Amino acid sequence: PIQQAFITAGAVQCGYCTPGMVLTAKALLDRNSDPTEEEIKKALSGNLCRCTGYVKIVEAIQLAAKLLRTAERSEQ
């Protein structure tokens, strides 16, 4: 769901930073299934992206969180 959210949100530009962003998102969403925008930005603070300006990356993580919560509910 995280990789799909990055694609859907258009958060993949050159691809250089994408692996780090996806792993950071995974770590964040493992700890917090519904992070705020500020929590996402704080989690991403150690990653550098020169292409996107981070807006689409934040949107992708918000979408991934929603997809993961929906999947979790449907499993219960």
ZALUM-581899 format. One record per residue (C-alpha): x, y, z. Coordinates in steps of 0.5 Angstrom, whole numbers, plus 500, padded with zeros to 3 digits. Layout:
N
XYZ ...
This chain:
76
500500500 506505501 509504495 502504491 500511495 507514493 505512485 498515486 500521489 505523484 511523490 516519485 520524481 527522480 527516484 533517488 530519495 524514494 527508498 529512504 522516504 518509503 522506509 521512513 514512512 514505514 517506520 512512522 506508520 508502524 509507530 503511529 497509524 494516523 500521524 498528523 502532517 507535523 508528525 510526518 514532516 518531523 519524521 521526514 526531517 532526516 531525508 533530503 529531496 530536491 525534486 518534490 518540495 515534500 508536499 506530495 511526499 506528505 500527501 503520499 504518507 497520509 494516503 498510505 496511512 489511510 489505506 493501511 487503516 482501511 486494510 486493518 479494519 477489513 481484516 478484523 
